[in-house]
């Protein structure tokens, strides 16, 4: 007989207080994960050179982000399925989703490894990567994708713990793996001067450590997420449900990453200085996206459990609270980057020209964060309620097509101009999401639904 493992009751009580208690450990976890990239960029940019930074932070990073967005879509599906089953009080179902989710993580991670190692050279050339950085970019990609099974298992494990209301243990896990990643980076790339090869090996080893830690914790628990490799379960019905939810989630997430690759391909045409500038800009900009992703994760966990429990009114209040938190972060980070952004960028760049380009990029984006406040919270709420197809279609048109169209149709005379595609798409996406919410019958019911809902299949 399984018991509830959540240390927090997020089905009752003050929503803002509960969100903050859940949010801060998640945010700190995302920040630590971001420092993996910081470690790469600082070591390469300051100790090796801007060419090494461009190799890891340019086209290679864009390709990785597309795949990581695919992974995040599938892990979000696992999160929603676990949290809804848990909120519904069906512990057996939640346990089955955990075991099947881990099967999906290992098998799909292996598929991604083979696929991406095979096509990485083609993708680098398709994006117009400068010839002088292709070979080192390829080294980094092969090591990164060689560890996809480890990364997928780790991300699924962390997502499952968060789905059950546990935000502290994932933070402790990420702290351990962050120390490993930074330590490996300093040793292999900083001290031993192995360059991009050392950074690549550090990434591979840190992902391996992550996966082993997750498997150890899941094996030695008696809670509903107990799992060992011999319990890998191919539950056909649940696999279908995970992919039915996860594929649209993945496509929706990739709609943010794919046009970013087009944007970088345009920046690539301006040369190595522009690529290094974009890499440094991305590292600073990612601090805000850690905040935004933490808001999204908190919203998905709280809204999914409450949706599974049948409390639609509380789901709407969670979404409203999420929008207010997102807006607060947009103002705080936007003003901070406007004031101190150039100092932060100088951590990664020492050359004046790429530093100036990077500063112009950051000024454009940090002033625009406030335009994003509806996008992430409402997307998280839609996922929690099983609303899949329409938000995916919206993202395809307002994020992907619009950004690619902007890059294609408008002349780009300076390397910072392509980043205007981001805020333009946020405005249109916000308008589309708000209209979808207002006119969706699922959100018009004013009463509190008592008892668990039927989990959505579409």
C-alpha positions in Angstrom: 0.0 0.0 0.0 1.6 3.3 -1.1 1.4 6.4 1.1 1.4 10.0 0.2 5.0 11.2 0.1 4.5 15.0 -0.3 5.8 17.1 2.6 3.5 20.0 1.5 -0.3 20.1 1.2 -0.7 22.2 -1.9 -4.4 21.3 -2.3 -5.4 23.8 0.5 -4.2 27.0 2.1 -2.6 30.3 1.0 -1.6 30.0 -2.7 1.1 32.7 -2.7 2.8 31.4 0.4 2.8 27.8 -0.9 4.1 28.9 -4.3 6.9 30.9 -2.7 7.9 27.9 -0.4 8.0 25.7 -3.5 9.4 28.3 -5.9 12.6 29.3 -4.1 14.2 25.8 -3.9 13.2 25.3 -7.6 14.7 28.6 -8.6 17.9 27.9 -6.7 18.1 24.6 -8.5 17.7 26.2 -11.9 20.4 28.7 -11.0 22.8 26.0 -10.1 22.1 24.1 -13.3 22.7 27.3 -15.2 26.1 27.6 -13.5 27.1 24.5 -15.4 27.0 26.7 -18.5 28.6 29.6 -16.6 31.5 27.3 -15.6 32.0 26.3 -19.3 31.8 29.9 -20.5 34.0 31.5 -17.8 36.7 28.9 -18.1 36.7 28.9 -21.9 36.2 32.6 -22.4 38.7 33.8 -19.9 41.3 31.1 -19.9 41.2 29.6 -23.4 39.8 32.3 -25.8 36.8 33.7 -27.6 37.1 31.0 -30.3 36.6 28.3 -27.7 33.6 30.2 -26.2 32.1 30.5 -29.6 32.5 26.8 -30.2 30.5 25.9 -27.1 28.2 28.8 -26.8 27.3 29.4 -30.5 25.6 26.9 -32.9 26.4 23.9 -30.6 24.5 25.5 -27.7 21.5 26.3 -30.0 21.3 22.6 -31.2 21.6 21.4 -27.6 18.8 23.8 -26.5 16.4 22.4 -29.2 17.0 18.8 -27.9 16.7 19.9 -24.2 13.4 21.6 -25.0 12.3 18.2 -26.4 13.4 16.5 -23.2 11.7 19.1 -21.1 8.4 18.5 -22.9 8.5 14.8 -22.2 9.5 15.3 -18.6 6.7 17.9 -18.2 4.3 15.2 -19.4 5.6 12.8 -16.8 5.3 15.6 -14.2 1.7 16.3 -15.1 0.7 12.6 -15.2 2.3 11.9 -11.8 0.9 15.1 -10.1 -2.6 14.6 -11.5 -2.7 11.0 -10.3 -1.3 12.0 -6.9 -3.8 14.8 -6.5 -6.5 12.4 -7.5 -5.3 10.1 -4.6 -4.5 7.2 -6.9 -1.1 6.1 -5.5 -0.9 2.9 -7.6 -1.4 4.9 -10.7 1.2 7.5 -9.7 3.7 4.7 -9.0 3.0 3.1 -12.4 3.7 6.5 -14.1 7.0 6.8 -12.3 8.2 3.4 -13.5 6.9 3.9 -17.1 8.3 7.4 -17.2 11.8 6.1 -16.3 11.5 3.5 -19.1 10.6 6.3 -21.5 13.6 8.3 -20.3 16.1 5.6 -20.8 14.8 4.3 -24.2 14.2 7.7 -25.7 17.5 9.1 -24.3 19.3 6.3 -26.1 17.4 7.1 -29.4 18.4 10.8 -29.1 22.1 9.8 -28.5 22.3 7.9 -31.7 20.3 10.4 -33.8 22.1 13.5 -32.7 25.6 12.2 -32.8 24.8 11.1 -36.4 23.3 14.4 -37.7 25.3 17.0 -35.6 27.9 17.7 -38.4 25.1 18.4 -40.9 23.3 20.7 -38.4 26.4 22.7 -37.7 27.0 23.4 -41.3 23.3 24.1 -41.9 23.5 26.9 -39.3 26.4 28.5 -41.1 28.9 27.8 -38.2 32.3 29.3 -39.0 34.7 26.7 -40.3 37.3 27.5 -37.5 34.9 26.4 -34.8 33.1 23.4 -36.4 35.6 20.7 -35.2 35.6 21.9 -31.6 31.8 22.4 -31.6 31.5 18.8 -32.9 33.6 17.5 -30.0 31.3 19.2 -27.5 28.1 18.0 -29.1 29.3 14.3 -29.3 30.2 14.2 -25.6 26.9 16.1 -24.7 24.7 13.8 -26.7 26.6 10.8 -25.6 25.3 11.5 -22.1 21.6 12.0 -23.0 20.4 8.8 -21.2 22.1 10.1 -18.0 20.6 13.6 -18.4 17.1 12.3 -19.3 17.1 10.0 -16.2 18.2 12.8 -14.0 15.7 15.3 -15.3 12.8 12.8 -15.0 13.8 12.0 -11.5 13.9 15.6 -10.4 10.6 16.3 -12.2 8.9 13.3 -10.4 10.1 14.5 -7.0 8.7 18.0 -7.7 5.5 16.6 -9.0 4.9 15.1 -5.6 5.5 18.4 -3.9 9.2 17.9 -2.9 11.3 20.9 -4.0 14.0 20.6 -1.4 15.6 17.3 -2.3 15.9 18.2 -6.0 17.8 21.3 -4.8 20.2 19.2 -2.7 20.7 16.9 -5.7 21.5 19.7 -8.0 23.9 21.2 -5.5 25.9 18.0 -5.5 26.0 17.7 -9.2 26.8 21.4 -9.7 29.9 21.0 -7.5 30.9 18.0 -9.6 30.4 19.9 -12.9 32.3 23.0 -11.8 35.0 20.9 -10.2 35.5 18.8 -13.4 35.5 22.0 -15.5 38.2 23.7 -13.4 40.3 20.5 -13.3 40.0 19.4 -16.9 39.7 22.7 -18.8 41.2 25.2 -16.3 44.1 23.4 -14.7 44.9 20.7 -17.2 44.2 23.1 -20.1 42.3 20.5 -22.2 40.1 23.2 -23.7 36.8 22.2 -25.2 37.6 18.5 -24.8 38.0 19.0 -21.1 34.7 21.0 -20.9 33.0 18.2 -22.9 34.3 15.5 -20.6 33.2 17.5 -17.6 29.7 17.7 -18.9 29.6 13.9 -19.6 30.9 13.0 -16.2 28.5 15.4 -14.4 25.5 13.9 -16.2 26.6 10.4 -15.3 26.9 11.4 -11.6 23.4 13.0 -11.8 21.8 9.8 -13.1 23.6 7.6 -10.5 22.5 9.8 -7.7 18.8 9.7 -8.8 18.8 5.9 -9.3 20.3 5.5 -5.8 17.7 7.7 -4.2 14.8 6.1 -6.0 16.0 2.6 -5.2 16.4 3.2 -1.5 13.0 4.8 -0.8 9.7 3.2 0.3 7.6 6.0 -1.2 5.5 5.8 -4.4 8.5 6.8 -6.5 10.5 3.7 -5.5 12.2 2.4 -8.6 15.1 0.1 -9.7 16.4 -0.7 -13.2 15.0 -4.3 -13.0 11.5 -2.7 -12.5 11.6 -0.9 -15.9 8.1 -1.1 -17.0 6.7 -0.9 -20.6 3.0 -0.2 -19.8 1.8 0.3 -23.4 -1.3 2.4 -22.3 0.8 4.7 -20.1 3.6 5.1 -22.7 1.0 6.2 -25.2 -0.5 8.7 -22.7 3.0 10.1 -21.9 3.8 10.6 -25.6 0.2 11.8 -26.3 0.8 14.6 -23.8 4.6 14.8 -24.1 4.9 15.2 -27.9 2.7 18.3 -28.1 4.5 19.7 -25.0 7.9 19.0 -26.7 6.8 20.6 -29.9 5.6 23.6 -28.0 8.9 23.9 -26.2 10.9 23.4 -29.3 9.0 26.2 -31.0 11.0 28.5 -28.7 14.3 26.8 -29.4 14.1 26.2 -33.2 13.7 29.9 -34.2 16.5 30.7 -31.7 18.7 28.6 -33.9 17.7 30.6 -37.0 18.4 33.8 -35.0 21.9 32.5 -34.2 22.5 31.4 -37.8 21.9 35.1 -38.8 24.3 36.2 -36.0 26.8 33.6 -37.3 27.0 35.6 -40.5 28.6 38.5 -38.5 31.6 36.4 -37.4 33.3 35.1 -34.3 32.9 38.3 -32.3 29.2 38.3 -32.7 28.9 34.6 -31.8 31.0 35.1 -28.7 28.8 38.2 -27.8 25.6 36.2 -28.2 27.0 33.4 -26.0 27.9 35.8 -23.2 24.5 37.6 -23.6 22.8 34.2 -23.3 24.5 33.3 -20.1 23.4 36.5 -18.4 19.9 36.4 -19.9 19.5 32.9 -18.7 19.3 34.1 -15.1 15.9 35.5 -15.8 14.8 32.4 -17.6 15.8 30.4 -14.5 13.3 32.5 -12.6 10.6 32.1 -15.3 11.2 28.3 -15.5 10.9 28.1 -11.7 7.5 29.9 -11.9 6.4 27.5 -14.6 7.5 24.4 -12.7 5.8 25.6 -9.5 2.6 26.4 -11.4 2.5 23.0 -13.2 3.0 21.1 -9.9 0.4 23.0 -7.9 -2.1 23.3 -10.7 -1.8 19.7 -11.8 -2.4 18.3 -8.3 -5.4 20.7 -7.8 -6.8 19.8 -11.3 -6.5 16.1 -10.5 -8.3 16.8 -7.2 -11.1 18.6 -9.0 -10.6 22.2 -7.7 -10.7 24.3 -10.9 -11.3 27.5 -9.1 -8.0 27.0 -7.2 -6.3 26.2 -10.5 -7.3 29.7 -11.9 -6.1 31.4 -8.7 -2.8 29.6 -9.0 -2.4 30.9 -12.6 -3.2 34.5 -11.5 -0.7 34.2 -8.7 1.9 32.9 -11.1 1.4 35.9 -13.5 1.9 38.3 -10.6 5.1 36.5 -9.5 6.4 36.5 -13.2 5.7 40.2 -13.5 7.6 41.0 -10.3 10.6 39.0 -11.6 10.5 40.7 -15.0 10.7 44.1 -13.4 13.5 43.2 -10.9 15.7 41.4 -13.4 15.0 43.9 -16.2 16.1 46.9 -14.0 19.1 45.0 -12.6 20.4 44.1 -16.0 19.9 47.6 -17.3 22.0 48.9 -14.4 24.7 46.2 -14.0 24.5 44.1 -17.2 27.8 45.3 -18.7 29.7 44.3 -15.6 28.1 40.8 -15.7 29.0 40.4 -19.3 32.6 41.2 -18.6 32.8 38.0 -16.6 32.8 36.2 -20.0 34.4 38.6 -22.4 37.6 40.7 -22.2 37.6 42.0 -25.8 35.9 45.4 -26.3 34.1 44.7 -29.5 32.2 41.5 -28.6 31.5 43.0 -25.1 29.8 46.0 -26.7 27.7 43.9 -29.0 26.6 41.7 -26.1 25.7 44.7 -24.0 23.4 46.0 -26.8 21.7 42.6 -27.0 21.1 42.5 -23.3 19.7 46.0 -23.2 17.1 45.1 -25.8 15.9 41.9 -24.1 16.0 43.1 -20.5 13.7 46.0 -21.3 11.2 43.5 -22.8 10.9 40.9 -20.0 7.6 42.5 -18.9 6.1 41.6 -22.2 6.5 37.9 -21.3 4.5 37.8 -18.1 1.5 36.0 -19.5 3.2 33.5 -21.7 4.9 31.1 -19.2 2.2 31.1 -16.4 -0.6 30.5 -18.9 1.3 27.8 -20.8 1.9 26.0 -17.5 -1.8 26.2 -16.6 -2.8 24.8 -19.9 -0.4 21.9 -19.5 -1.7 21.2 -16.0 -5.3 21.0 -17.3 -4.4 18.7 -20.2 -5.0 21.4 -22.9 -2.5 20.4 -25.5 -3.3 20.9 -29.1 -4.4 24.5 -29.3 -1.5 26.0 -27.2 0.9 24.0 -29.4 -0.6 25.4 -32.6 -0.5 28.9 -31.1 3.2 28.5 -30.3 4.0 27.2 -33.8 2.5 30.3 -35.4 3.3 33.1 -32.8 6.7 31.9 -31.7 8.2 29.8 -34.5 6.8 31.2 -37.7 6.8 34.8 -36.6 10.4 34.8 -35.4 11.7 33.0 -38.5 9.6 35.4 -40.7 11.1 38.4 -38.9 14.6 37.2 -39.4 14.0 36.3 -43.0 12.1 39.3 -44.2 13.7 42.2 -42.4 17.3 43.3 -43.2 19.8 42.8 -40.4 22.6 45.3 -40.7 23.9 44.9 -37.1 24.4 41.7 -35.0 22.1 42.8 -32.2 19.0 43.4 -34.4 17.9 39.7 -34.7 17.1 39.6 -30.9 14.2 42.0 -31.5 12.4 38.8 -32.8 12.0 37.7 -29.1 9.9 40.5 -27.7 7.8 40.9 -30.8 6.7 37.2 -30.6 6.0 37.6 -26.8 3.4 40.3 -27.5 1.5 38.2 -30.1 1.7 35.0 -28.0 0.4 36.7 -24.9 -2.6 38.1 -26.8 -3.3 34.6 -28.3 -3.0 32.8 -24.9 -5.3 35.4 -23.2 -7.9 35.0 -25.9 -7.7 31.2 -25.7 -8.2 31.4 -21.9 -11.1 33.8 -22.0 -13.1 31.9 -24.6 -12.3 28.3 -23.3 -15.3 26.8 -21.7 -13.2 24.8 -19.3 -12.3 28.0 -17.4 -15.8 29.6 -17.3 -17.1 27.4 -14.4 -17.2 29.5 -11.3 -17.9 26.8 -8.7 -15.3 24.7 -6.8 -15.4 21.2 -8.2 -15.6 18.6 -5.4 -13.7 15.4 -5.9 -11.2 14.3 -8.5 -11.7 15.0 -12.2 -11.3 12.6 -15.0 -7.7 13.0 -16.3 -7.8 14.5 -19.8 -6.8 12.5 -22.8 -6.5 15.4 -25.2 
